[in-house]
Amino acid sequence: MQTKFTNLLPWYFIAAAFQSLLAIAALLRVPSEGISLARLALLGVMGGIFLSGIGLGLYSRRNLIRFEGFFTTPIILSSTLLSLLLSLILFLLRYFNPERLLPYYERISPLLWLFFFLTLEATILILLAKNGFHPQTLSNLKPLHLPTLTAFCLLLSVLLFVTLSKIGITPDTAYWGEPGAAIQAWHFILALLIGFAIFLLTTHYSLLTTHHSLLTTHHSLLTTHYSLFTLHSLFPITLYLLASLLWLSVPLSTLASSFYAPISPPTNVPLPYSDAGFYDFTAQSLQIGSGYFGGIPPRPLYVTFLAILHFLFGQNYPAIITAQVLVLALFPVALYFLGRKIHSPAAGVTIALFAIFREYTSLWIASNTRVVNSKTFTTDFPTAFGMVLICLVVLWWLERRDFRSTLIAGGSFGLLLLFRTQSTLTLPALFLLVLIVMKFKWGEWLKTGIIFAAAMILTVLPWLTHNYTVAGKFSFDDPNQVGIIFNQYSFDAKATPAGFDPAKESVRERIVSFTLENPGYVANFIASHFLNTEIGGLLALPLIKPFNGFQEPVNLYWVEWDGTLEWYNLILVLFYLLVIALGFGSAWRRLGWLSLVPLAFNLGYALSNGIARFSSWRYNLPVDWVIYFYFGIGIVEIFGVIALLFGSKPQPISNLRSLISNHASRITSPITNYQLPITYYPLPITHYLLPITLFFLIGSLPWLAKGLVDPRYTSSQDELIARLESKDYSRAEIEAFLSQSDAVLLEGRLLYPRMYWRGEGLASTNPWTAYAAQDFPRIGFLLINSGHQNLIFPTRELLDFKQGADATILACSDNDLLTVHVIAFDDSVYQSAALTEPCP
């Protein structure tokens, strides 16, 4: 059958001929010492295309009917796959090994680019000729217009505000850093291509199965449901395996200079440092019966998680890291389910791939930036995972809105607080959204809030009670830790609790008084950090920057970003905002206010960053995925628009799409009427007690873990002296050494031994004194018992200090640093100085 687009075939051939001339010109521009056989062959192929194009163009004008077999689905698939293959060959030839392959690329690329454009143009032409072009189907998208336009205007207004005011891109004098890792451009394109393929697969499969189910029996309908379930179950399994394999394929050596897990002799494994080290040795305090050293650790559930990993794998850090990666590989799976819930399986896959590829890049650049990743012992990545899970729970709760789902939602949020107390500040944004969902039915909203709060409080009550027994008052964190916020509310802010006295000073009073005295200053830094968090999320999407090849280091352009954009990147950002707005509009069309649940958590958490006066890199990670989440939804909606434009039968397909949407919603969304009031179904009491009991027990784990092990290091001084006597030291010389006021005799578990030569050490704002640069070679390490100490052992030799070994130590104390004279293990002893040498 001929159409108006079929008549374009002769022009396609003529255009191919003239494009071959452009390719010939491009090849002739490549410098050459002479005419080689290879160049002649390339020119011959291009000349053949020119002549064939002219000939076929003239012939097809007279005998167009002979080309009807050209307009078929197999030809469309073949040309599409060929164009993708050619683009892959061009990309690899240019960037896989530029030093070796670039000369070949320069010579053969004109022909490859010619073939690429010809196959791409053929795909478009055949689609048009076979299926037609149906712009009238865009009328089906009218429900998207208003929410998309509204969202885009809001986003554009924010962009203009930031551009004019510089708030959000001008560094604050307090804590300010670079954005988190960006998705690499080629990863980004790969994710889009796979997402498009999944869109076509699921749409085509749903069209066939739904059409079949409409024409057959009830039994066939059940079979179709089962088939769809089987297809969709493959996606999360595949995503989990892909994330696990990709992330674990990155060698641990990439952590060699990582801020949170540097590698040094004598262990040559990534041992934690800074916040990661704090969480890790606090977890190990449970193993030696010290119970958080008698204090209140932050992030208690994460500390308990690390303690469990140490129980399973001891001091085998590669195994512990692998176990954590295998748990966090569920993060993209959770994103898939959230994207599928709010939009479609294709959106879920696309978003999950963004997360997988971004983390893959983060792992490779671990030693070049301060970014955290799935292999470091920090809570930012687990909190991001928790945020996605709580979004899923909240969606499920607000769809059902019964008593049991409210209890589960409140308990789940309580667990999130035990991972990141800062999440508390997302509650106002969440319950404002809940109020809107309930159409401002204040009584129902209040009842819901009470049930939610009761479950949340019951979940965190064991930990609050534990903290009361330690500090004498209910609190989530050690009062000294919140001193960081106290110091942030000043004109010379410092991210440290130093100088804060919880017995005399109140963080709440400091925040209120400083804000009242300097409202403009406080509003400025809150807005700056809030917007910086959101900008960091936007910059997770790639900009147009040089790519130097697979053999070269990743271009860390975002680290040096100064708040400005080139004109072409500004256009790209505007495109991103438009797609994100389309994502909002598409999600809104499907779930209404419920579609904004991820946004509510994003805004609430970003505001908490502003209030705490923190933002950038790892502080954005818990919620910066929300930006590429809505972008993924928007881009899949564009895939749908393209499919509609090239559909063969627009009206029937539109009708069938409606049936598919309803069919899919019955499978993935059992209850979509979220306007029902809270109901009390006559369910057995166990249906309510079981989840609450489970949340209470999980919330109790950090406290229960304290009593599982008896104190390990309880030897008296006489027993420690006797232990050193067994290592051929006399009691007299030991006692003579201990008679000095600064001399100490200790036992404990040795952690994180690192060898440094003269002038070397770990550089940071507040380095642990064990690893600060010194003017002599030494091994720095920590010793934990009833507390933790920083120690150094002066030596010019690389000694076998084993991670996690029991040690007995004679040392001299200098404030918070101990210089070791003697260290004894079960099977060896080392001495750095004679015991007759006095302490300095």
Disulfide bonds with the S-S distance in Angstrom:
Cys812-Cys839 1.86
